[in-house]
Amino acid sequence: QVQLVESGGGLVQAGGSLRLSCTASLRPFSRYSVGWFRQAPGKEREFVSGISWTGDSVKGRFTISRDNAKNTVYLQLNSLKPEDTAVYYCAAVPRGVIPVAPNEYNYWGQGTQVTVSS
């Protein structure tokens, strides 16, 4: 059974940092692109960042990276704001591009809670 497991969430003060991890049982992991999404209460799931199987990534507030030897993708969250509070999910798709729509991903993790206090 395919699994994606997120970790690294928690409670942090505004301006703080967290590093989220997404470890997958997908093989070969190097042939999957991975996206990070988040969903706050009452809001739709939104794309945060993504990295392709070639290592190309989406540039934004947060930094994404991958270690194929560890079957893991990381999301570094710096300068966090209260509005970043959400459940963060990783998702994987066996494509070389990075979709931004949730329904284009085949596999999902269970999510990890990030709470930023003011």
C-alpha positions as CSV (number, residue, x, y, z in Angstrom):
1,Q,0.0,0.0,0.0
2,V,1.4,3.4,-1.0
3,Q,2.0,5.7,1.8
4,L,3.1,9.3,2.2
5,V,3.8,10.4,5.7
6,E,4.2,14.0,6.7
7,S,5.9,15.2,9.8
8,G,7.5,18.3,11.4
9,G,4.4,20.3,12.1
10,G,3.7,22.0,15.4
11,L,3.1,25.2,17.2
12,V,5.4,28.1,16.5
13,Q,5.4,31.9,17.2
14,A,5.1,34.3,14.3
15,G,8.4,34.8,12.7
16,G,9.5,31.3,13.5
17,S,10.4,28.4,11.3
18,L,9.5,24.8,10.8
19,R,10.7,22.1,8.4
20,L,8.1,19.7,7.2
21,S,9.1,16.3,5.8
22,C,7.2,14.0,3.5
23,T,8.4,10.4,3.3
24,A,7.0,8.1,0.6
25,S,6.9,4.4,0.0
26,L,6.6,5.1,-3.7
27,R,9.1,3.3,-5.9
28,P,11.0,4.6,-7.7
29,F,10.5,7.8,-5.8
30,S,12.7,9.6,-8.3
31,R,10.0,9.3,-10.9
32,Y,7.4,11.2,-8.9
33,S,6.8,14.9,-8.7
34,V,5.7,16.1,-5.2
35,G,3.5,19.0,-4.2
36,W,2.7,20.6,-0.9
37,F,-0.7,21.9,-0.2
38,R,-2.4,23.4,2.8
39,Q,-5.9,23.7,4.1
40,A,-7.2,26.1,6.7
41,P,-10.6,25.6,8.4
42,G,-13.4,26.7,6.1
43,K,-11.1,27.2,3.2
44,E,-10.2,25.2,0.1
45,R,-7.0,23.2,-0.2
46,E,-4.4,25.4,-1.8
47,F,-1.1,24.7,-3.6
48,V,2.0,25.9,-1.6
49,S,5.0,24.5,-3.5
50,G,6.2,21.6,-5.6
51,I,9.2,19.9,-6.9
52,S,9.5,17.8,-10.0
53,W,11.3,14.5,-10.4
54,T,14.2,16.4,-12.1
55,G,14.5,18.7,-9.1
56,D,12.9,21.8,-10.7
57,S,10.9,23.5,-8.0
58,V,8.3,26.3,-7.6
59,K,9.8,29.4,-6.1
60,G,7.9,31.1,-3.4
61,R,7.9,32.1,0.3
62,F,8.9,28.6,1.3
63,T,11.8,26.4,0.1
64,I,11.2,22.9,-1.2
65,S,13.9,20.2,-1.7
66,R,14.1,16.5,-2.1
67,D,16.4,13.7,-1.1
68,N,15.6,10.7,-3.4
69,A,18.0,8.4,-1.4
70,K,15.7,9.0,1.6
71,N,12.4,9.0,-0.4
72,T,11.8,12.4,1.3
73,V,10.7,15.8,0.2
74,Y,11.2,18.8,2.6
75,L,9.4,22.1,2.9
76,Q,11.2,24.8,4.9
77,L,8.8,27.3,6.4
78,N,10.5,30.5,7.4
79,S,9.1,33.8,8.7
80,L,5.8,32.2,9.5
81,K,2.7,34.3,9.9
82,P,-0.5,33.5,11.7
83,E,-2.2,33.2,8.3
84,D,0.0,30.2,7.5
85,T,-1.9,28.2,10.1
86,A,-3.3,25.1,8.3
87,V,-3.0,21.4,7.9
88,Y,-0.2,20.8,5.4
89,Y,-0.4,17.9,3.0
90,C,2.1,16.4,0.6
91,A,0.9,14.7,-2.6
92,A,2.7,12.8,-5.4
93,V,2.1,12.2,-9.1
94,P,4.1,10.1,-11.6
95,R,4.7,13.0,-13.9
96,G,7.6,15.3,-14.7
97,V,5.6,18.4,-14.3
98,I,4.3,20.0,-11.0
99,P,0.5,20.3,-11.1
100,V,-1.1,22.9,-9.0
101,A,-4.6,21.4,-8.9
102,P,-5.2,18.9,-6.1
103,N,-7.2,16.5,-8.3
104,E,-4.1,15.9,-10.5
105,Y,-2.3,14.1,-7.8
106,N,-2.5,10.4,-7.3
107,Y,-1.3,9.9,-3.7
108,W,-1.8,11.9,-0.5
109,G,-0.5,12.0,3.0
110,Q,-2.6,12.4,6.1
111,G,-1.4,15.9,6.8
112,T,0.5,17.7,9.6
113,Q,-0.8,20.6,11.6
114,V,1.0,23.9,11.5
115,T,-0.1,26.5,14.0
116,V,1.4,30.0,14.1
117,S,0.6,32.1,17.1
118,S,0.7,35.9,17.0
